[in-house]
Amino acid sequence: MQELPDLSELSHSEKDELIRLLWSMLQSQSKQIAALQAQVADLQSRRNKKGSLEI
């Protein structure tokens, strides 16, 4: 989906389909963000542990 369609021209079922598609995309991206946040936290933890060993 490149551009938002003209919502006034969509049928009720087409709007429902669009909502389901967008909801699915949102859920997928939320999972990806959570995974990336976990990776960042892990990397920060490793960096902090490595830094504390270099005293």
Backbone as numpy.savetxt, mean C-alpha at the origin, in Angstrom:
# Nx Ny Nz CAx CAy CAz Cx Cy Cz
-5.99 1.54 -14.65 -6.85 2.72 -14.65 -5.95 3.95 -14.65
-6.02 4.72 -15.72 -5.19 5.91 -15.85 -5.88 7.15 -15.30
-7.14 7.31 -15.65 -7.89 8.48 -15.22 -9.20 8.04 -14.58
-9.69 8.86 -13.71 -10.98 8.60 -13.10 -12.07 8.76 -14.15
-12.91 7.74 -14.33 -13.99 7.88 -15.32 -15.01 8.91 -14.85
-15.79 9.39 -15.77 -16.87 10.32 -15.44 -17.92 9.53 -14.66
-17.97 9.75 -13.38 -18.85 8.97 -12.51 -20.33 9.15 -12.83
-20.68 10.29 -13.38 -22.08 10.54 -13.72 -22.55 9.66 -14.88
-21.59 9.12 -15.63 -21.93 8.27 -16.77 -21.90 6.78 -16.43
-21.47 6.44 -15.24 -21.39 5.03 -14.85 -22.71 4.56 -14.26
-23.04 3.31 -14.55 -24.22 2.71 -13.94 -23.91 2.36 -12.48
-24.94 2.02 -11.76 -24.76 1.64 -10.35 -23.83 0.44 -10.25
-24.01 -0.55 -11.11 -23.17 -1.75 -11.06 -21.72 -1.43 -11.47
-21.54 -0.51 -12.41 -20.18 -0.11 -12.79 -19.49 0.61 -11.64
-20.24 1.42 -10.91 -19.67 2.09 -9.74 -19.30 1.08 -8.67
-20.17 0.08 -8.48 -19.86 -0.99 -7.52 -18.57 -1.71 -7.91
-18.43 -2.01 -9.19 -17.24 -2.68 -9.69 -16.00 -1.82 -9.46
-16.11 -0.53 -9.72 -14.99 0.39 -9.51 -14.60 0.44 -8.03
-15.59 0.49 -7.16 -15.32 0.51 -5.72 -14.61 -0.76 -5.29
-15.07 -1.90 -5.79 -14.42 -3.17 -5.44 -12.98 -3.21 -5.94
-12.76 -2.72 -7.16 -11.40 -2.68 -7.71 -10.50 -1.79 -6.86
-10.98 -0.60 -6.54 -10.19 0.33 -5.74 -9.94 -0.21 -4.33
-10.92 -0.88 -3.76 -10.77 -1.47 -2.42 -9.69 -2.56 -2.47
-9.72 -3.38 -3.50 -8.73 -4.43 -3.66 -7.33 -3.84 -3.80
-7.21 -2.80 -4.59 -5.92 -2.14 -4.77 -5.43 -1.54 -3.46
-6.34 -0.94 -2.71 -5.98 -0.34 -1.43 -5.48 -1.40 -0.45
-6.17 -2.54 -0.40 -5.75 -3.61 0.50 -4.37 -4.13 0.12
-4.15 -4.32 -1.17 -2.86 -4.80 -1.66 -1.74 -3.82 -1.31
-1.97 -2.55 -1.56 -0.95 -1.55 -1.28 -0.71 -1.39 0.22
-1.76 -1.56 1.01 -1.59 -1.49 2.47 -0.69 -2.61 2.96
-0.86 -3.81 2.38 0.00 -4.94 2.75 1.44 -4.67 2.33
1.62 -4.12 1.13 2.97 -3.80 0.66 3.63 -2.77 1.56
2.89 -1.77 1.97 3.43 -0.72 2.85 3.84 -1.33 4.19
2.98 -2.20 4.74 3.30 -2.84 6.02 4.58 -3.67 5.90
4.73 -4.40 4.79 5.93 -5.20 4.58 7.16 -4.32 4.47
7.05 -3.22 3.75 8.19 -2.31 3.62 8.54 -1.65 4.96
7.52 -1.31 5.74 7.78 -0.73 7.06 8.50 -1.73 7.95
8.11 -3.00 7.85 8.78 -4.04 8.63 10.24 -4.18 8.20
10.49 -4.10 6.90 11.87 -4.18 6.40 12.69 -3.00 6.89
12.13 -1.82 6.87 12.84 -0.64 7.35 13.15 -0.78 8.84
12.18 -1.23 9.61 12.40 -1.41 11.05 13.51 -2.44 11.29
13.51 -3.52 10.50 14.55 -4.54 10.64 15.92 -3.97 10.29
16.00 -3.22 9.22 17.28 -2.61 8.83 17.77 -1.61 9.87
16.84 -0.83 10.42 17.23 0.12 11.46 17.73 -0.61 12.70
17.07 -1.69 13.05 17.49 -2.48 14.20 18.88 -3.06 13.99
19.12 -3.59 12.80 20.44 -4.15 12.49 21.51 -3.07 12.53
21.18 -1.90 11.98 22.15 -0.80 11.97 22.46 -0.36 13.39
21.44 -0.29 14.24 21.65 0.12 15.63 22.49 -0.90 16.39
22.25 -2.18 16.14 23.05 -3.23 16.79 24.49 -3.17 16.32
24.69 -2.99 15.02 26.04 -2.92 14.47 26.75 -1.69 15.03
26.05 -0.58 15.12 26.66 0.64 15.64 27.05 0.52 17.11
26.27 -0.23 17.88 26.57 -0.37 19.30 27.77 -1.28 19.53
28.11 -2.12 18.55 29.26 -3.01 18.68 30.57 -2.30 18.34
30.47 -1.14 17.71 31.69 -0.43 17.26 32.16 0.61 18.28
32.07 0.30 19.52 32.46 1.27 20.56 33.93 1.35 20.74
